[in-house]
Amino acid sequence: MTHSAARPTLASQFDAFHAARARSGLVNHLYATAMGEAYPPEVADSSSCDWPLLGLMTSRLRMRPGQLLVDAGCGTGGTGLWLARALSARLVGIDLSPVAIEQAGARRAAFLPNGRATFRVASLDDTGLPDSCAHGIVCVDSLGFASNRRDAVRELGRVLAPGGRLLLTRALRQSAEPAWVEEASSAGLTVEHVAERPHEPAMWERLYRLWIDHADHLRRELGDPQAENMLREARNKLPSLPGRRAVLLTLRRPPEQTTPPSPTDTMTGLGRHPAATPTTSERTPQ
Ligand SMILES: C[S@@+](CC[C@H](N)C(=O)[O-])C[C@H]1O[C@@H](n2cnc3c(N)ncnc32)[C@H](O)[C@@H]1O
């Protein structure tokens, strides 16, 4: 076996994380402690998804009942399931990790009636979803793991229906020039809104310090390899948190243009074929 073949893939690393987390309540307990009252217990994500973020996403998606929401990089599914229930939407969740997808499927019945949600293994840059099928897409703390962010945004843009919105959490250094305007335009999307999340870095700082303070407990509960992965992440990320800027981006696929009828159409064409032209609301889903 070559060295590179022996290296764990991103999917197998996340499989190990999600499997270990399911074996012990300790990780959830530490997330809940770090977030305090902002922790949404039913969602129980492995991300910065707190009550303020759920509120922001609920209001920015602007979806109608029955439309399709995609949770891209859904992990164990809590964010997408919670939002789909709140918005009366249908849901498809995709994630690289088969273990996460299995756990998400097992949580489905607690949130939504049968048939309203499906979860499948797929990657952000190759979702396997049809063109223009989704009126909303959320991608919480997952885009940073994509091998090429621009390809992933382009793929998610392809899946978005005209007028639909893609919500992405992003983080960068406070002094850095954001790349998202360029990434959005290469996917045919516009940046509709940028919401700052000033409390996000402090949450990660509290969480990482809790992981370090509970290192022995994590090793006992999760086993050495998984605990060491988390402790390495905590030590690597802590120094960069003071200069971190976190945002929720809303990217939008422009609604389809409705061409105003020419005077000739008004007098003849439309008058002769009133059923031939769909109404504005049929052509421009919001
Ligand atoms: C930090 S977790 C966040 C999960 C979930 N969004 C949440 O809020 O709990 C990142 C997730 O992204 C998934 N992921 C990473 N890279 C991916 C990719 N290229 N395509 C699909 N999923 C990916 C991982 O398997 C993991 O479950």
The ligand as an SDF file (V2000), in Angstrom:
LIG
                    3D

 27 29  0  0  0  0  0  0  0  0999 V2000
  -18.2610   20.9750   10.5440 C   0  0  0  0  0  0  0  0  0  0  0  0
  -19.3200   19.7690    9.8530 S   0  0  0  0  0  0  0  0  0  0  0  0
  -20.8220   20.6890    9.7070 C   0  0  0  0  0  0  0  0  0  0  0  0
  -21.9920   19.7990    9.4850 C   0  0  0  0  0  0  0  0  0  0  0  0
  -23.3500   20.4980    9.4980 C   0  0  0  0  0  0  0  0  0  0  0  0
  -23.4920   21.4620    8.4320 N   0  0  0  0  0  0  0  0  0  0  0  0
  -23.5830   21.1470   10.8370 C   0  0  0  0  0  0  0  0  0  0  0  0
  -23.8750   22.3450   10.8740 O   0  0  0  0  0  0  0  0  0  0  0  0
  -23.4780   20.4280   11.8320 O   0  0  0  0  0  0  0  0  0  0  0  0
  -18.7650   19.6770    8.1740 C   0  0  0  0  0  0  0  0  0  0  0  0
  -19.4760   18.6000    7.3760 C   0  0  0  0  0  0  0  0  0  0  0  0
  -19.1460   18.8110    5.9990 O   0  0  0  0  0  0  0  0  0  0  0  0
  -18.9590   17.5550    5.3780 C   0  0  0  0  0  0  0  0  0  0  0  0
  -18.1060   17.7810    4.2010 N   0  0  0  0  0  0  0  0  0  0  0  0
  -16.8200   18.1750    4.1880 C   0  0  0  0  0  0  0  0  0  0  0  0
  -16.3870   18.3160    2.9230 N   0  0  0  0  0  0  0  0  0  0  0  0
  -17.4380   18.0070    2.1270 C   0  0  0  0  0  0  0  0  0  0  0  0
  -17.6170   17.9540    0.7120 C   0  0  0  0  0  0  0  0  0  0  0  0
  -16.6320   18.2690   -0.1110 N   0  0  0  0  0  0  0  0  0  0  0  0
  -18.8120   17.5870    0.2370 N   0  0  0  0  0  0  0  0  0  0  0  0
  -19.8510   17.2630    1.0860 C   0  0  0  0  0  0  0  0  0  0  0  0
  -19.7260   17.2980    2.4500 N   0  0  0  0  0  0  0  0  0  0  0  0
  -18.5290   17.6690    2.9500 C   0  0  0  0  0  0  0  0  0  0  0  0
  -18.3240   16.6890    6.4480 C   0  0  0  0  0  0  0  0  0  0  0  0
  -18.4890   15.3160    6.2140 O   0  0  0  0  0  0  0  0  0  0  0  0
  -19.0440   17.1770    7.7080 C   0  0  0  0  0  0  0  0  0  0  0  0
  -20.1640   16.3770    8.0210 O   0  0  0  0  0  0  0  0  0  0  0  0
  1  2  1  0
  2  3  1  0
  2 10  1  0
  3  4  1  0
  4  5  1  0
  5  6  1  0
  5  7  1  0
  7  8  2  0
  7  9  1  0
 10 11  1  0
 11 12  1  0
 11 26  1  0
 12 13  1  0
 13 14  1  0
 13 24  1  0
 14 15  1  0
 14 23  1  0
 15 16  2  0
 16 17  1  0
 17 18  1  0
 17 23  2  0
 18 19  1  0
 18 20  2  0
 20 21  1  0
 21 22  2  0
 22 23  1  0
 24 25  1  0
 24 26  1  0
 26 27  1  0
M  CHG  2   2   1   9  -1
M  END
$$$$
